[in-house]
Every structure is written in C-alpha cells, then in structure tokens.
Amino acid sequence: MSLFLKMNQVKDQLTNSEQKIASCVLDDEEEVYNLSIQDLAKKCNTSPSSIVRFCKKMGFEGFQDFKIELAKGISDSKKSQNIVYEDVRVDDTIEDIVGKISAGNIKSIENTVDLLDYDEVEKAVEVLNNANNIFLYGVGASGLVALDFQYKLMRISRNAFMYLDSHTQLSTAVNIQKDDVAVGISHSGRTLEVFKAMEMANKKGAKTISITRYGDNPLSNISDIKLCTGGIEGNLRVGAIASRIAQLTVIDILFVGLAKKDFGAISEYLKGTRMIVDDFKIKK
C-alpha cells in the first residue's frame, strides 16, 4: 500500500501533532527523507517521540523503517506525477470537467485496489457464498450502491434484501439469523442508521461485512470483515462521485468472486435473467 495514499486517507483522523508531521512529509517528501529524526521534529515543530509515535501509527517499527517506505513512495510518485486530480471549479469548461471527473474516478479505483486487503476480500466472498440470506444496509448514495449489489446478487439466485427506507433496514436487522450475512456500506463509516443495523446484526450472531473509507471508523470497528475504499474527493464533493465509484468497484469484485464459485450454474442464472429482460427490448 502506498505510504502517501495511507497518510492522505487517515489525515483527518490524526492528532494535531501527527497532522503536522503528515503535512511535512506530504509537502516535501524528498527533503524529509534526508532529515534526521531530530531535524524532522524541528521542521514540524514537534518532538522526536511524536515522530516515533506517528511512524508506529502508520504501521512501522520506527523512523528508519518509515524512511525506507518513504523512498519507495517517492519513486512511485515520480512515475505517476502526470496524473493529477483537482476539484471542479465554477469557471471550468466542459472539457475541464470531463478530464477532472474521469481522472478522479480512475484514481479512486486505483486507490481502492491499493487499499484492499485480499485476505479480507476472500473471507467476504466465502461468507457471502455460505449465507442463507444477505441483508444490505446503506443510505443516500451508499444505499444506491447497496441496491445495485442486491440486483447483481438476485441475478445469480442469491437471497439478497435491500430497502431504501432506513427504518425498514433496521427492522430486518432485528430479525436477522446466525446463518445470514449483513453488509454495511458507508463512505465515512459514521452513518448512524447503517451503524445501528450492523450493531443489531452483530448481536444476533450474523456475520458482518463493512465497506468504508480506509482508516479507523465506528462501522469498520464493529464488523467481522473490513473492506476499504480509497475516495479522493476534495472540497467540492458533488454527489459522492469518487467514493461511489470506489464502492461499486468493491461490490463488483465481490459479485465476480461469488460468480466464479459455481460458474456452470451461475452462467445459466445470468443467461435466464438476460433472456427474460431481452423480451422487453424494442426490436429493430
């Protein structure tokens, strides 16, 4: 996983001192690589012990391990420095908007792939494959992603349930069984309705899967299986554009992972649903 991506994803979850360190690294990584821990502490107006704590929070044993990964990140960023994502501005042309939105969506998918834990994906596919029923929870844009996942699961003869009304979602969580699976989708991981539904599913003994942004958040903290997405939206977060694309990428991965479990039967299910829908298409 890219160190720069990791820092960007968790930046707003860091303490004030840790945010200063992250900003120093992100603003001038090459200079930071050449600094001692004392010099970096001075540059960030913090202490060497704070630097060590920051490195450990990022998953490293200490500052030297952090610098080794930093060097790899510098090399990778130079290779991709021509790929830029910016917020859309009010004076942008249609050409600007097309370029920025498409670049943002591509980058969001790349970040998500970088952040996904393949072992967690395997576990998610396995529990979904063994589930009697699959209950999907999400509101707003995440609810539409959950609805898309329900449609895909229905096409391969899985018992999947998604209700856009959050009260109905909570009602299904009350009656969920141990052999069922609950999937909670929330970019922030802080959507109260989704959290409450997943919390109830846990109490009932069902397996729980969360799809949230990378980093510490309430929803992933209570889930058995944690899948992370890499959104990149800045100040202008119009309709959760990049995060929605990231979530759709994850559910597509889960869907195909499930489909290949019994591809002979699955292909027949897909063929059947396609044929019945084709009857309603206007003929040439």
N, C-alpha and C positions, 0 to 999 in steps of 0.2 A: 504494500500500500504506500502511495506517495506521502512522504512526510509533510509536504506543503499542503496537500489536499486534506490530510488529517488535521493540521493546525487550523486551516480555514473553516473546516466543518465544526470544530469544537470551540472556536474562538470566543463565542458569546457565553460559553459555559465555564470559562476560566476566571480565576480571581483577578483583581486589578493588577497585581504584580505579575501574574502569569500572562495577562494580556499584553503588558508592556514588552515582555520577553518575546512573545509570539510576533508582535508587530515589528520588533527589531529584526528578527530573523526573516520575516516575510518581505520587509522593505529592502534589505540588503544582505542576502544570504551569503554572498561571496566574502564580504567583509567579516561577517560573523564567523565563518569557517576559519578565518585566520586569526581570530582573537582567542586569548586565554579565557578561562572562566572568570578571572578577576576583571579583565578588561571588558568582557561582555556585561558583567554585573554593573560596572561603572557606566557603560554606554546606556544600559536600560534603567539606570537609577534604581537598582535593586541590590540584592546581596548574592554571593556565591551559593549560599544554601538554598535560596529561592530558585536559582538556576538548576540546581540538582533536583529539587522537587518537581520543577517543570519537566525536566528530562524524564523522570520516572513516570510522571503523569502521561507523557507521550509514549510510554512503553519501553523505555531504555534503562539500562543499569546505571548509567551515569553520563556525564558530559561528553566523554570521548566516544562512546557508542553513538550518541546523538550526532556528533560531528561526522562520523563515518556515513551515517544515513543521509546527513545533510549534503555531503559531497555527491552521493548518488542522485539526490534530488536536483542539485544544481545542473548536473549533466543531462538529466531527463528534461528539465525545463528549457534548456537551451535548444533541445531538439524540437520542442513544440512551441517555441516562443512566437511563431507566426499565427497561432490560433488564439484569438482574442475574443472575449465576451464582454459586452458593455451593456449598461442599462439603455433601454429605448428612451430617446428624448423627444420632447414635443415638436421640435423642428426637424426631426428626421424625415427623410424621404421614404417612399415605399421600398425602394431598393435597399436603403439602410435597415429598415425593419425586417425585410426578408433575410438579409445577411445576419443580423444580430440574433433573431429568433432561431433561425436554423442552426447557427453556430452554438447558441446556448443549449438547444435540445441535444445536439451531438455531444457537447461537453458534459451535459447532465448524464447521458447514458454511459459515457466513458468513465466518469467519476463513480457511478453506481457499480459498474463492473469492477472497478479498482477496490471499492469498499466491501463488496460482498464476500462473506465467509462461505467458501464452497462446502465445508462440512455442515454448516447450518442449513444451506440450501438442500443438501442431501437428506438431512433429518426432516426438513419441512415436506419434501416430496414423499418421504416414507410414511409420515403420519397422515398426510392427506390421502395417500393411497389406501391406508388401512381404516380410514374414518367411515363410520356409518352415515353420519351427516356432517356437512361443512357449513358453519354459520359465519357470515361475513359482516364485519362492522366497519362503518365509516360514515362521515357526514361531509356535506359540501362536495368539493372536487374529489376528495378521497372516497366519498360514497359512490360517485360515478365510476371510479376505478374498481371498487368492490362489485358494483353491478356488472361491469364488463367481465370480471372474473367469474361471477355467477353464470353468466351466459356461456362462457367458454366451458365451464365445468358441466353445465347441463348438456352441452353438445356431445360430451363423452360419457353420458349416463351416470353422472355423479349427483348425489342428493345435496344440492347446494342451495342455501337460502340467504337472501339479502333483501332487506326492507329499507327504503329511503327514510321512513319515519323513525326517528331515534327512539321513541317510546316503544315501538314495536320491536326494535332491535333489543332493547333491554328486556322485554318480555320473553323473547326467545332464549336469552342468556339464563333466565331464571329456570327454564325447563330443559336446559342442555344436559346431555348424559355423558358418562365417562368415556364411552366409545366414540364420541363426537369430537370435532376439532373447531376451535374458534380462531378466526383470522381478523386481527385488528389493524386497520390502515389509517395512519395519521402522520403527516409530514413532521409536525412538531413533536409528536408523541405526547401531547398535552391536551388533546381533545377530551373533555370530561365525559361526554356520552360514551365514547369508544372505550375509555379507561374503565368506566363503571361496568360496561358489558363484559369486558375481558376479566375484570376483577371477579365478577359473579361466575364466569365460566371456570376460572381457577378454583373457586370454592366448590363448584360442582364436580371437580375432578377431570374436566375435559382438557385435552392438550391445547395449548395456546401458541399462536404464531403472530408476531408483530412485524409490521413493515413501516419503519420510521426513518427519519434522517439519522445520520451517523452521530453517535455520542450518547451521553447519559440523558435519559428522559424517563418519566413515570411509566409510560406504556411498555417500553422495552424491558424495564426493570422487573415487571411482573409477568413477563412472557417466558414460556419454556424455550421457545426458539426465536431468535432475534435476527431479522433481515434488515440491512441498512441500505438506504438510498443516498445518492450524492447530488442534492439540488444545488443550484448556483445563483438563485435569484438575488438581486441586489435590492435597491431602494424601490424600484418600480416592479412590484410583484403582481402583475396583471393575471388574475385567474389561475394562480398557481401553475404557471406554464411548465417550467423545467421540472418541478417536483412531480407533477402529474405524469410527465413523460418517463421519469425515473421509476415511479410506482408501476406504470404499465409495463415497463421492461421487466421488473421483478415478477409480476404475475404471469407474463408470457413465458418466462423461464420456468416457473412452477408448472404451468399448463403443459408445456412440451415435455418437461421431466416426468409428469404423470402419464402423458400420452404414450411415451415410449415404454412404459411398464408392460403394457399388453397391446402392442401396436396392431396386431391382427384384428382384435375385437374393436379397438378404438377407431381404426380406419373405416370399419363398417358403420359405426355410430356416426362418424363425420360425413360419410357418404350419404347416409339416410337423411340427416338433417339438411344437407345441401340439396338433395333431390326434392324434398317437400317444399323448401323455400323457392327453388327454381320454378315450381309450378305457378308462382305468383309474379314472375318476371314477364315483362312485356316482350312478346316475340317479335323478331324482325319481320 
